Amino acid sequence: MHFGLFNLMTQRERSQSASEIIAHTTEHVKLAEQIGFEIAWFAEHHFSNYCLCPSPLTMCAYMAPQTKKMRLGPAVVVAPLYEPVRLLEDICMVDQLSGGRLVLGFGTGYQEYEFHKFGVDLKDARPIFLETLDLFEQFLSGDPVSYQGKFVTMPTTHFSVRMAQKRPDIYVAGMAGDPETQGRAMRRNYIPFFTTGWNTLEAIAEMREKARQSYVAAGGKPSEAPYAMQRYVFVTDDRAAALQAAEGARYIRRIAMSMRNKYNRLDGAFLQEIPAPDEPPLEMIADRLLVGSADVVAERLAGEIETLQPTHISAFMAIPGMEQRSVLKSMEAFGAKVMPQLTRRFGNMAGIGAPARQVAVA
């Protein structure tokens, strides 16, 4: 198991500029590397303040010379919104620029508001996503590459630039109940990646078990079922600040749900905050998140690690509404006070979760 930093790059206040958000994100990533995180993830969304990163591969390229060992990845490439051949070339360039440190996350996307502006029908997202993964696997097997699908086509082609690494780690977003996706994930050693929001540990464990069952149904061993999850994290001794962090997590949930369920309202590119159905009280949200003192966060996180046995935890630490200095202070406290407690409790955390395995790609 290892930690990553998730960067959504939300513009909560209109007074924030894109350049300011990029600068703050750069500080977050540099600090995350210092405290021992292994991956920096960059989200992809379009045409709203929900995320000011329409090109996560560009962010990976930008951060490559500003980091040394940390791996960099999109979380996720929204595959249906790309010309797939150009995507392959961009992946290769970023991997070369980073010295082979690129990690890849792929997903179908879910926001119709984004899709129709690209001229893509959301109902075609899943087959385009699967065909893009198939094309990428053919690309990884070597030249020449050719592919003929319903949505993705590539004539026989030799590539002049390839990845610096032989095969990157590949994560796929959600789709735990999709047997086709999980079958490919099992055969190709993809890692399922889930957003947990403010769910209880019991609900997250059910999600984890569903992913494991899908993995086993596809022919894998239960002990080898990988699992990556995203968690809100904010370390503070101030209860008011903890509630503010929970309010920021609620804000993200509200605007994301409005986009997913198509009841969103926008003022230009700025999403209005609309309460989500059945959301719990703010105090309850705070108590479900990894929010609070270092001891509280360490204890909750240790319980989650013991129960879920995750392969990877992606920490959402730059919660919208929190001042930059508070975010950096929280990250420093996580590295100085939380991670040592986890090390004392578990020893080498690399041994937690599904073991790494080599696969013959199918």
N, C-alpha and C positions, 0 to 999 in steps of 0.2 A: 504494500500500500504506500502511496505517496500523495502529497498535497499539490494542488494547483491553485492559481488565482484566476477567478472569473472576472472579466471586465465587460460590463454591459454598456458603459459610457453613456448614461442617461443624462439628458439635459432637463433637469427638473425646473430650474428657474430660467426665465427668458433672458435674464442678464448674463447668464453664462454663455461664453462663446465656444465654438468648436475648438479653437486653438487652446483655450484654457482647459477644456476637458481632456484633450490629448496630452497636454503638459502634466496634468494631474495623474492621468493613467500611466504615463511614463515613470513618474515618481513611484507609483504603486508597484509597478513591475520590478523596478530596480531594487526596492526594499524587499519585495517578496523573494527575490533571488538571494538577498543577503541573509534572510531568516531561514532559508533552506527549502523553499518551495521548488518543485521540479518543473512545473509547466505554467506558462501564462496563456490563458485562453482569451480570445476576442470574439464577441458576438457579432452577428450580422443581422441588421434590419435596415429598412428603407423608408424614407419619406415621413418620418415622425420623430418626435423628441424622445421616444422610448429608447432609442439607441442611435448614437451619432457615429456609428461605424458601419457604413455600407460595404466596406471592403476589408474583411479581417485579414486576408493574405497581405494586403498592403501594410497593415499594422504589424504583422509578423516581420515583414521585411524592414520596416522602420525600427523595430526594437532589436533586430539581430545584432547590429554593431554596438548597441547600448547594454547588452547582456553578454555573459561569458559562457555559462554552462546551461542556463535555463532553456528548456525546450519551449517552443512557441507554436500555437495552433489556433485555427478557427474553431469556434464552438457556437455554431457550426457553419460550414459551407452549405448554403441553401441550394442544393444541387439543381433543382428545376429552373433556377434563375440564371444559369450559366450556359454559355456556349461551351460544350464539354471539351472540345479539342484545345481551345484556348486555356481552359481551366488546367488541363494537364501541363501545358507549358508554363503557366504561372506558378503552379506547384513546384515544378522543377527549379525555376528561377529562385523562389524563396528558399528552397532547401539548399541550393548552392550558396546563396548569400548568407545563410545562417550556419554554414559549415555542417549541414546534415542534422540540424536540430528541429526540423519541422515535425509536428504531430498533426494528424488530420482528424477533424470531426466532420461528419456528413449528416445531413438531415433533409427531410422533405419540405420543411417550412409549413406554416399554418395560417398565415395572415393573407386573406383574400385581397385586402386593401393593397398589399404589396404586389401580389401576383398579377392582377389585371393591368397594372401599369407596365409590366414587362411583356404583356400580351400572352401570358401563360394561364391556362385554366387550372385552378387548384385541384380539380378532380384528377388531373393527370400527374400530380406531384409524386405519388408513390411509384408508378412505373418509370417515370423519368429518373427518380432517385435510384431505383434498382438497376436500371440500364447504365447510369453513370458509374455506379460501383463496379459493374461488370466490365465496362470499358477500362476503368482504372486498374483492375486486376490483369486484364490483357496487357496493358501498358507496363505493369510491373514485371511481367514475364519476359520482356525484352522485345527488341525489334525483329521484324517489322510488326506494326500494330494494325489490325483491321477489325471493324465491328459493324454489324448490321442489326439494328433493333427497330422497333416501331417509332421511337422518338429520337434515338441517338444513332448516328451513322458516321463512320470514319473509313475512308478508303485506305488501302494498304499504304502505310507511312513509316518512314524512318525518322526518328527524332535526333536532332543535333545536340540538344541539351537534355540531360536526364538528371534524376535526383542524385545528390551526393551520397545518400544512404541507400542500401539495397531495398529496404522495406520499412516504411514508417509505422509507428503505432497508429491504429485506426479506431476511432470511436464512432458509434452511430447513436443518434438521439432517439430515445424512447422506443415505441413500437414493440413493447414487450410481448404483446399478444399476437403479433404478426408472425405466423410460422415461416413464411418465406424469408423475411428479413432475419429472423433468429436462426434459421437453418444456415444461411450464408454467414452469419456472425460466428456460429459454432465452427463451421468448416474453415473459415478464414481467420479466426482468432480476432475478430472485431470485439470491442468492448462496449456494451450497452451503457448509455449515458442518460441519467434521469434528473429532472428538476423536482425537488421535494417540497418547495414552498414552505408553508407553515404546517404541514401535515404532522400528526403525532408519530412517535417512533413506531407504534403499532401499525399505522397506515403505511409507513415507509417500509416496514418489514414485510407487509403483504405485497407491496410493489416488488420488493427484492425477491420474494418467493415466486411471484408470477414470472419474473425474468428467469429465475433458475429452472422453473418447470418448463418454460419454452425452450430453454437451452437443452434440457434433458430430452424433451420430446423430439428435438432435432438430432439426437444421437450423442450428445455430450455427457460427460460425467458430472454429477452434482458438485463435487469438490473442485471442479475446474471452471465453474460458471463465473465469469467475471462480472463486475458491477461497479459502475462509477456514478457518483451522485453529486449534486450541487447543494451547498448549504449556506445560508446566511450566517455570517460570523461578525460579531462586534464585541470587543473586550472593553469593559468599563466598570468602574466601581460605583458609578453614578446611576441610580435607578431611572432618573429622568432622561439621561442619555440613552439608556437601554430601551426605554419606551419610544424615544425618538427614532432609534434604529428600527424598532418594530414597525413604527408608523411608515418609515421609508420602504420597508419590505411590503407593507400593505399597499402602499402607493403603486409599487411595481406590479403586484398581483392585480390590482384594480384595472390598470390600463392594459395589461396583457390580456386579461379576461375579456375586456371590452372589445379588443381586436379579434381574439379567437372566436368569440360568440357573436360578432358582427353587430354590436349595439354601440360601438364607439362613436364619439363625436369629436370633431377636430376643429380647431381654430387655426387655419393654415396648416402647418405641420405639427401643431401642438395639441396633443391629446388632452381632453378633459378627463378629470378624475371622477369616475363613477363607482360608487360602492358595488362590490361584487356580491352575488347572491350567497347567503348563508355564511358570511365571513364572521369569525369569532371576535369577541371583544379584544381590544388592543392588549390588555394585560395578558390574556391567554396566548395571543400571538407571540408576545415577548417570551413567555415561558416555554413555548415550543421551539423557539429558535436557539441557536448557539450564541446567545446574547447575555451579557452579564459580566461578573468578575472573572478573573482568570481561573479561579478555583471552580466556579460554576460552569464555565465553558469547558474546562478540561474534564470535569465529571460527566457532563452530558455527552460530550464527544466520545469519551471512553466507553460509555454505555452503548452508543451507536456503533462504534467500531466492533465491540464484542458481539453485538446482536447481528449486525449486517455483514461483517467481514468484507468490507469494500476493497476493490482494487485501487480506487482513486477517489479522493474527495476534492472537489472544486469549491473553493471558498469564495463566496460573494461578499467582499469586505468593503468596497466603496459604495455603501448604501446611499441612495439619493437623499439629499437633505442634510447629510452630515458634513460638517466643515472638513476641509482637507487636513488640517492639523489633527483633528480628532480621528480621522481615518488612519493617518500615519501612526498616531499614538496607539491606536488599537492594534494595528499590525505589529508594531514593535512589542507590545505586551504579549501577543500571541506567540511570537518567536522566543521571547525571553522567559515567559511564565507558563504558557500552556504546553508548548511542544516538549519542554523538559519533563513535565509531569507525565505526558504520554510515553516518553521514552523510558522513564522509570517503571511505568506500569507494564509496558509491552515489550521493552527491549528494542530490537531492530524491527521497525514497523514494515520493512520490506518483505518480511515473512508473512504478513497478514494478507488475507484475500486469496483469490485464485492464483496459482503459480503460473509463471510465464511458461509458454510451451511453443515449440516450433511446429508449424503445420505445412503440409503439402497443399498448396492453394488449389481450391476447386472452383 
